[in-house]
C-alpha cells in the first residue's frame, strides 16, 4: 500500500466564533442546551480513559449538514490517559506538574501544578458556561509583563473570587455546579447525571 488516508468529518464553526457572532453573549436557554451536550461529550471521552486538558470554546464545534444541532469536541493535542495502562488503575496523584491548557478556563488544581484528572475538565466546563452566560469572567485578560506573571495574576484572582461574585446574575445551579467541582477529589468520578440535571431543572 503506497498511501495512507485519514477521513475526518467536516464541521461547522466553533462556539467561540458563534459566541462572537451573537455579540459575545448567549441566552440562558442556549447556554443550558450547550451544557447538556458538552457534558455528554466529556463523559464519553472520560469513559475511554482520557482527560482533554484544554477545554475552551475554540475546541467545541457545531456540526454541519445533518449534524448541525450537535456539538463536537476537537483538538486532543494536550490530552492524556488517566488510566495506567500497566495496572489499569487511575494514575497516582502527582504534584509539581507544568501548567497545561487555557489560562481563562483552567481549573485551580491545574494552576497549583497538580496532575489533571476528570475533575479538571468538569471545572473548566463550568467556567466556560458562565462565560457564555455572562460574557466575561472576573479573571480574564489579567495584566502581566510576562506569561508567567500573567498566569500568576490569573490564578490569584481566580482563588480570591467568591462563588457569589463568579455566579452573580446566574441561576443558583451554576454556583452549585462550581462548588461541586471544587470539592471533587483527584480520582473521584464526577456525577455527570447530577451535573446535567442541575441545568435541566433551570
C-alpha positions as CSV (number, residue, x, y, z in Angstrom):
1,X,0.0,0.0,0.0
2,X,1.5,3.3,-1.1
3,X,-0.7,5.8,0.6
4,X,-2.5,6.2,4.0
5,X,-5.7,8.2,4.2
6,X,-7.4,9.8,7.2
7,X,-11.0,10.9,6.7
8,X,-12.5,13.4,9.1
9,X,-16.0,14.9,9.5
10,X,-16.4,18.3,8.0
11,X,-17.6,20.5,10.9
12,X,-19.1,24.0,11.2
13,X,-17.9,27.0,13.3
14,X,-16.6,26.8,16.8
15,X,-18.6,28.0,19.9
16,X,-16.0,30.9,20.1
17,X,-17.0,32.0,16.6
18,X,-20.7,31.7,17.3
19,X,-20.3,33.5,20.6
20,X,-18.7,36.4,18.8
21,X,-21.4,36.3,16.2
22,X,-24.0,36.6,18.9
23,X,-22.4,39.8,20.3
24,X,-20.4,37.8,22.9
25,X,-23.4,36.6,25.0
26,X,-25.6,33.5,24.7
27,X,-29.1,33.4,26.1
28,X,-29.8,31.2,29.2
29,X,-31.6,28.7,27.0
30,X,-28.7,28.4,24.6
31,X,-26.2,28.0,27.4
32,X,-28.3,25.3,29.1
33,X,-28.7,23.4,25.8
34,X,-24.9,23.6,25.2
35,X,-24.3,22.4,28.8
36,X,-26.3,19.2,28.1
37,X,-24.3,18.3,25.0
38,X,-20.9,19.4,26.3
39,X,-21.3,17.3,29.5
40,X,-22.3,14.3,27.4
41,X,-19.3,14.7,25.2
42,X,-16.8,14.9,28.0
43,X,-18.5,12.0,29.7
44,X,-17.9,9.8,26.6
45,X,-14.3,10.9,26.5
46,X,-13.7,10.2,30.2
47,X,-15.3,6.7,29.8
48,X,-12.5,6.0,27.3
49,X,-9.8,6.8,29.9
50,X,-8.9,10.2,28.5
51,X,-8.8,13.7,30.0
52,X,-9.0,16.5,27.5
53,X,-7.0,19.2,29.4
54,X,-7.8,22.0,27.0
55,X,-11.4,22.9,27.5
56,X,-12.3,26.2,25.7
57,X,-14.9,27.5,23.3
58,X,-12.5,27.2,20.3
59,X,-12.4,23.4,20.8
60,X,-16.2,22.8,20.6
61,X,-17.5,22.9,17.1
62,X,-21.1,22.7,15.8
63,X,-21.9,20.0,13.2
64,X,-22.5,20.5,9.5
65,X,-25.5,19.4,7.5
66,X,-27.4,16.7,9.2
67,X,-25.4,17.2,12.4
68,X,-25.9,20.9,12.6
69,X,-27.5,20.6,16.0
70,X,-24.8,18.5,17.5
71,X,-21.7,19.7,19.4
72,X,-18.3,18.1,18.7
73,X,-15.1,18.3,20.9
74,X,-11.9,18.6,19.0
75,X,-8.1,19.1,19.5
76,X,-6.7,16.3,21.6
77,X,-3.1,17.6,21.4
78,X,-2.9,18.1,25.2
79,X,-5.0,15.2,26.1
80,X,-3.6,12.2,28.0
81,X,-4.9,9.0,29.6
82,X,-5.7,9.0,33.3
83,X,-5.7,5.2,33.4
84,X,-2.4,3.4,33.9
85,X,-2.0,1.0,31.0
86,X,0.0,-1.4,33.1
87,X,-2.2,-1.6,36.2
88,X,-5.5,-0.4,34.6
89,X,-5.9,1.8,37.7
90,X,-6.3,5.5,38.0
91,X,-2.9,7.3,37.7
92,X,-1.5,8.3,41.1
93,X,-1.8,11.9,42.4
94,X,1.1,13.9,41.3
95,X,2.1,17.5,42.1
96,X,4.8,19.7,40.5
97,X,3.4,19.4,37.0
98,X,3.7,22.2,34.5
99,X,0.6,24.3,33.7
100,X,-1.3,22.9,30.7
101,X,-4.2,24.5,28.8
102,X,-6.0,27.8,28.7
103,X,-5.5,30.5,31.5
104,X,-9.1,31.6,31.4
105,X,-10.8,28.3,31.8
106,X,-8.2,26.3,33.6
107,X,-9.1,24.6,37.0
108,X,-7.5,25.9,40.2
109,X,-5.7,22.5,40.7
110,X,-4.0,22.9,37.3
111,X,-2.7,26.3,38.4
112,X,-1.3,24.6,41.5
113,X,0.7,22.2,39.4
114,X,-1.4,19.1,40.3
115,X,-1.8,16.4,37.6
116,X,-5.1,16.9,35.8
117,X,-7.9,14.4,36.1
118,X,-11.6,14.3,35.2
119,X,-12.5,16.9,37.8
120,X,-10.4,19.5,35.9
121,X,-12.2,19.1,32.7
122,X,-15.5,19.4,34.5
123,X,-14.4,22.6,36.4
124,X,-13.2,24.1,33.1
125,X,-16.6,23.5,31.5
126,X,-18.3,25.3,34.4
127,X,-16.2,28.4,33.8
128,X,-16.9,28.2,30.1
129,X,-20.7,28.0,30.6
130,X,-20.6,31.0,33.0
131,X,-18.6,32.9,30.4
132,X,-21.2,32.1,27.8
133,X,-24.0,33.4,30.0
134,X,-22.3,36.5,31.4
135,X,-20.0,37.4,28.6
136,X,-17.0,37.6,30.9
137,X,-15.1,36.0,33.8
138,X,-13.6,38.0,36.6
139,X,-10.0,36.9,35.9
140,X,-9.9,37.2,32.1
141,X,-7.3,39.4,30.5
142,X,-5.3,39.9,33.7
143,X,-2.3,42.1,33.2
144,X,1.3,40.9,33.3
145,X,4.6,41.7,31.6
146,X,5.4,38.1,31.1
147,X,3.4,34.9,30.5
148,X,4.5,33.7,34.0
149,X,3.3,36.9,35.6
150,X,0.0,36.8,33.8
151,X,-0.5,33.2,34.8
152,X,0.2,34.1,38.5
153,X,-2.2,37.1,38.4
154,X,-4.9,35.0,36.8
155,X,-4.5,32.3,39.5
156,X,-4.6,34.8,42.4
157,X,-7.8,36.4,41.0
158,X,-9.3,33.0,40.5
159,X,-8.8,31.8,44.0
160,X,-9.9,35.1,45.5
161,X,-13.1,35.3,43.5
162,X,-16.1,34.2,45.7
163,X,-18.8,31.9,44.3
164,X,-21.2,34.8,44.7
165,X,-19.1,37.1,42.6
166,X,-18.4,34.5,40.0
167,X,-22.0,33.4,39.6
168,X,-23.7,36.8,40.1
169,X,-26.8,37.1,37.9
170,X,-26.7,33.4,37.1
171,X,-29.3,30.8,38.3
172,X,-28.1,29.2,41.6
173,X,-27.5,25.9,39.8
174,X,-24.3,27.4,38.3
175,X,-23.0,28.1,41.7
176,X,-23.9,24.6,42.8
177,X,-22.0,23.3,39.8
178,X,-18.8,25.1,40.6
179,X,-19.0,24.2,44.3
180,X,-19.4,20.6,43.3
181,X,-16.4,20.7,41.0
182,X,-14.1,22.3,43.6
183,X,-15.0,19.5,46.1
184,X,-14.2,16.6,43.7
185,X,-11.2,14.5,44.8
186,X,-8.4,13.7,42.3
187,X,-9.5,10.1,41.5
188,X,-13.2,10.7,42.0
189,X,-15.6,10.0,39.2
190,X,-17.8,13.1,38.5
191,X,-21.6,12.5,38.7
192,X,-22.4,13.6,35.2
193,X,-26.1,12.8,35.6
194,X,-26.3,15.1,38.6
195,X,-24.5,17.9,36.8
196,X,-26.7,17.7,33.7
197,X,-29.8,17.5,35.9
198,X,-28.7,20.7,37.7
199,X,-29.1,22.6,34.4
200,X,-32.3,20.7,33.4
201,X,-34.0,22.0,36.5
202,X,-33.4,25.5,35.3
